[in-house]
Amino acid sequence: MPVQIAVSVDSIGDEEALQQLVGERAEIRVVDLSTPERVAEATASAAAVVVALQPMSADRIAAFGDSVEVIGRAGVGLDTVDLDAAAARAVTVVHEPGYSTGEVADHAAALLLACTRQVAAGDRAMRADGWVMADRLGRMPDLGAATLGVLGIGRIGSALIARMRPFVRRIVAFDPAPAQVPDGVELLDSLDDVLRAADLVSLHLPLTDATRGLIGERELALARDGAVLVNVARGALVDESALVAALAAGQLAGAGLDAFVGEPLGADSPLLTLPNVVLTPHLGGHSEGAAARLASWMLDDVIAHLQRRELPHGRYAAGPFVRA
């Protein structure tokens, strides 16, 4: 009898398509994992659980059926999975840090360019008022004279650097544990040094206890006048109230955000009222290719783990700090 994999609804695809991907290697059941009670029912005979951004909190993990051996986190970050609770239940966690490196880096570059070139503001103004003069749209720095600051130079940060290198004069970076520094990048000693030096700042760090609220009122006050901040990592890296204040005051010229403290972003969020913000609904990791890749890789890796084979695509979560 094939092993059973419980896949959270609204995660990596519908049941029929996922079953076709795995063939006879496993039985796929797309289930509701939104409460401990539903988790208990859905995992009673499952060997694996697969989730995307659906949280796997301690109470939900505690409700797993005894047969569950592995959680597949279909994505990069691990902040939505209680790793300690998984370890306490002897449940392994597998994730896919490499499935959308190019897409996320592309999205960060797109937001940087959209903010500095006033793409969204220009579109809104033309639709509302017709042809407008550029000086009505907001600050538009000379990219060729600008310094880009990258916080976190793992896979995605390094990929962004490769994309932005032709646009900017200088690139500086900070990473608490850099594996490698890309050529031509100046590695600075601290986050503060990057904020003081950079006209454009892009965040590529994971969300951990150490990085939660990393960019707050103090840090934003250090930023250069007219700086632009882009976050395609995790919303809670940034104190949103402090960010709103800095944007409203003109301390920052703009921000491009694809990740938020609360998702979906609430309709009452002041971010929606600010003209100098470009917002996207956490779609940085998405493309037609990436979505198909993620579903296929995740299921391959979960099945490989259950069969005691080497993971073909992803990796095991060794702890809460995994570089983005």
C-alpha positions in Angstrom: 0.0 0.0 0.0 1.4 3.4 -0.9 2.2 5.9 1.8 -0.3 8.6 2.4 0.7 12.3 2.2 -1.6 14.9 3.7 -1.3 18.2 1.7 -2.8 21.3 3.1 -5.5 22.9 1.0 -4.4 26.1 -0.8 -0.7 25.1 -0.7 0.8 23.3 -3.8 -2.1 22.2 -5.9 -5.2 20.3 -6.3 -5.5 16.6 -5.4 -5.8 15.2 -8.9 -2.8 17.1 -10.2 -0.7 16.2 -7.3 -1.7 12.5 -7.5 -0.5 12.5 -11.2 2.8 13.9 -10.1 3.5 11.1 -7.6 1.8 8.2 -9.5 1.8 5.0 -7.5 4.6 6.2 -5.1 2.1 7.7 -2.7 -1.6 8.5 -2.0 -2.3 12.3 -2.0 -5.0 13.7 0.2 -5.6 17.5 0.1 -7.0 18.3 3.6 -7.9 21.2 6.0 -5.1 21.6 8.6 -6.4 24.9 10.1 -7.1 23.6 13.6 -5.6 20.8 15.8 -8.9 18.9 15.6 -8.8 18.9 11.8 -5.1 18.1 11.8 -5.8 15.0 14.0 -8.5 13.8 11.6 -6.5 14.5 8.5 -3.3 12.9 9.6 -4.6 9.8 11.4 -3.0 7.5 8.7 -0.6 9.9 7.0 3.1 9.4 6.9 3.8 13.0 5.8 2.3 16.5 6.0 2.9 19.2 3.4 2.2 22.9 3.9 3.1 26.1 2.2 2.5 29.2 4.4 -0.1 27.4 6.5 1.3 27.5 10.1 2.5 24.3 11.8 2.3 25.5 15.4 3.0 23.3 18.4 -0.6 22.5 19.0 -1.1 21.3 15.5 2.1 19.3 15.5 1.0 17.7 18.8 -2.2 16.6 17.1 -0.4 14.7 14.4 -1.3 11.0 14.0 1.4 8.6 15.2 2.2 7.7 11.7 3.5 11.1 10.7 7.3 11.1 10.1 8.0 14.3 8.2 6.7 17.8 7.5 7.3 19.1 4.0 7.5 22.9 4.1 6.8 23.9 0.5 8.9 27.0 0.4 12.1 28.7 1.7 11.5 30.1 5.2 10.9 28.0 8.3 9.3 30.7 10.5 5.8 29.1 10.1 6.9 25.7 11.5 7.6 25.2 15.2 10.9 23.3 14.8 11.2 22.6 18.5 7.7 21.0 18.6 8.6 18.9 15.5 11.8 17.7 17.2 9.9 16.8 20.3 7.6 14.6 18.3 10.6 13.2 16.3 9.1 14.6 13.2 11.6 15.6 10.5 11.2 18.9 8.6 12.2 19.3 4.9 12.1 22.5 3.0 12.9 23.9 -0.5 15.3 26.8 -0.2 16.3 26.8 -3.8 13.1 26.5 -5.8 12.5 30.2 -6.5 15.8 32.0 -6.0 15.7 33.6 -9.4 12.0 34.7 -9.1 12.5 36.3 -5.7 15.7 38.1 -6.9 13.8 39.3 -10.0 11.0 40.6 -7.8 13.4 42.5 -5.5 15.0 44.1 -8.5 11.6 44.9 -10.0 10.5 46.7 -6.8 13.8 48.6 -6.6 13.4 49.8 -10.1 9.7 50.5 -9.7 10.3 52.6 -6.7 13.2 54.6 -8.0 11.7 55.1 -11.5 8.3 56.0 -10.1 6.6 53.3 -12.2 3.5 52.8 -10.1 3.1 56.5 -9.3 3.4 57.4 -13.0 0.8 54.8 -14.0 -1.6 56.0 -11.3 -1.1 59.7 -12.3 -1.7 59.1 -16.1 -4.8 57.1 -15.4 -6.2 59.9 -13.2 -4.9 63.1 -14.7 -3.5 62.3 -18.1 0.0 63.4 -19.0 2.0 64.7 -16.0 5.4 66.2 -15.4 8.0 63.9 -13.8 8.6 66.2 -10.9 5.0 65.6 -9.7 5.6 61.9 -9.1 8.2 61.9 -6.4 11.9 61.6 -6.0 13.8 59.9 -8.8 17.4 59.3 -8.0 20.2 58.8 -10.5 20.7 55.0 -10.3 24.1 55.2 -11.9 25.4 57.3 -8.9 23.6 55.2 -6.3 24.8 52.7 -3.7 22.8 49.5 -3.2 22.9 47.9 0.3 22.0 44.2 0.6 21.2 42.7 4.0 21.8 39.0 3.6 24.0 37.6 0.8 22.9 34.0 0.6 21.4 32.6 -2.5 18.7 35.3 -3.1 20.8 38.3 -2.0 23.7 37.2 -4.2 21.3 36.7 -7.1 19.9 40.2 -6.6 23.4 41.6 -6.6 24.1 40.0 -10.0 20.9 41.6 -11.4 21.5 45.1 -10.0 25.2 45.4 -10.6 24.8 47.1 -14.0 22.4 49.7 -12.6 24.3 51.1 -9.6 27.7 52.6 -8.8 28.5 50.7 -5.6 27.2 47.7 -3.7 27.6 47.2 0.0 26.4 44.4 2.2 26.0 43.0 5.6 25.5 39.3 6.6 26.1 37.9 10.1 27.5 34.7 8.6 28.4 35.1 4.9 29.3 31.9 3.1 30.8 33.8 0.2 31.0 37.5 -0.8 30.2 38.2 -4.4 32.9 39.9 -6.4 32.9 43.7 -6.3 30.7 43.8 -3.1 32.0 45.6 0.0 31.1 43.6 3.1 30.6 46.1 5.9 30.8 45.5 9.6 27.2 46.1 10.6 23.7 46.7 9.6 24.1 50.3 10.7 27.0 50.8 8.3 24.9 49.6 5.4 22.0 51.9 6.3 24.2 54.9 6.5 25.9 54.1 3.2 23.1 52.9 0.9 20.6 54.8 -1.2 18.7 51.6 -1.9 18.3 48.8 0.7 17.0 45.3 0.1 16.3 42.7 2.8 17.3 39.1 2.3 17.5 37.7 5.8 15.3 35.0 7.4 12.9 35.7 10.2 14.3 34.5 13.6 14.2 35.8 17.1 17.3 37.8 16.3 16.0 39.4 13.2 12.4 40.1 14.2 11.9 43.9 14.1 15.4 44.3 12.7 14.5 47.5 10.9 12.8 49.8 13.4 12.6 53.5 14.2 16.3 53.7 15.2 17.5 52.0 12.0 15.3 54.0 9.7 16.6 57.2 11.3 20.1 56.0 10.2 19.1 55.6 6.6 20.1 58.2 4.0 17.7 61.0 3.2 15.5 59.8 0.3 16.5 56.1 0.7 14.4 53.3 -0.7 13.7 50.1 1.2 12.6 46.8 -0.4 11.4 43.7 1.5 10.7 40.5 -0.3 11.8 38.3 2.7 9.5 38.3 5.8 7.2 41.2 6.9 8.2 41.0 10.5 11.8 41.9 9.8 10.4 45.5 9.6 8.5 47.5 12.3 5.6 48.5 10.0 4.5 51.4 12.2 8.0 52.9 12.1 8.1 52.3 8.4 4.8 54.1 7.8 6.0 57.1 9.9 9.3 57.3 7.9 7.5 57.1 4.6 4.8 59.7 5.6 7.5 62.1 6.8 9.5 61.8 3.6 12.4 60.4 5.5 12.3 57.5 3.1 11.6 58.3 -0.5 9.8 55.0 -1.0 9.4 51.3 -0.2 8.6 48.2 -2.2 7.0 45.5 -0.1 6.1 41.9 -0.9 5.9 40.6 2.7 3.9 41.9 5.6 3.6 41.3 9.3 0.0 40.1 8.8 -1.0 38.4 5.6 -3.2 39.0 3.9 -2.6 42.7 4.4 -5.6 44.2 6.2 -7.8 46.6 4.4 -7.2 49.2 7.1 -3.4 49.1 6.8 -2.0 52.6 6.5 0.5 51.2 3.9 -2.4 51.2 1.4 -2.8 55.0 1.8 0.8 56.0 1.1 1.6 57.1 -2.5 5.3 56.3 -2.1 4.9 52.6 -1.5 4.7 49.8 -4.1 2.8 46.8 -2.7 2.6 43.2 -4.0 0.8 40.3 -2.4 3.7 38.0 -1.4 4.2 36.8 -5.0 8.0 37.1 -5.2 8.5 33.4 -5.3 5.9 32.8 -7.9 6.1 32.0 -11.6 4.5 29.4 -13.7 7.8 27.4 -13.6 8.4 28.0 -9.9 4.9 26.8 -8.9 5.3 23.5 -10.8 8.8 23.1 -9.6 7.9 23.5 -6.0 5.1 21.0 -6.1 7.2 18.4 -7.9 10.3 19.0 -5.7 8.4 18.9 -2.4 6.7 15.7 -3.1 9.9 14.1 -4.5 11.7 15.0 -1.3 9.1 13.9 1.1 8.9 10.5 -0.6 12.7 10.2 -0.8 12.8 10.8 3.0 10.1 8.2 3.7 12.1 5.8 1.5 15.3 6.6 3.3 16.9 8.0 0.2 19.0 11.2 -0.2 16.8 14.3 -0.9 17.0 15.1 -4.6 16.2 18.8 -4.3 15.6 20.3 -0.8 17.3 20.0 2.5 16.6 19.2 6.1 16.0 22.0 8.6 18.9 21.9 11.0 17.6 24.9 13.0 15.7 28.1 12.9 18.4 30.2 11.1 18.4 29.2 7.4 19.7 31.9 5.1 17.4 33.2 2.4 
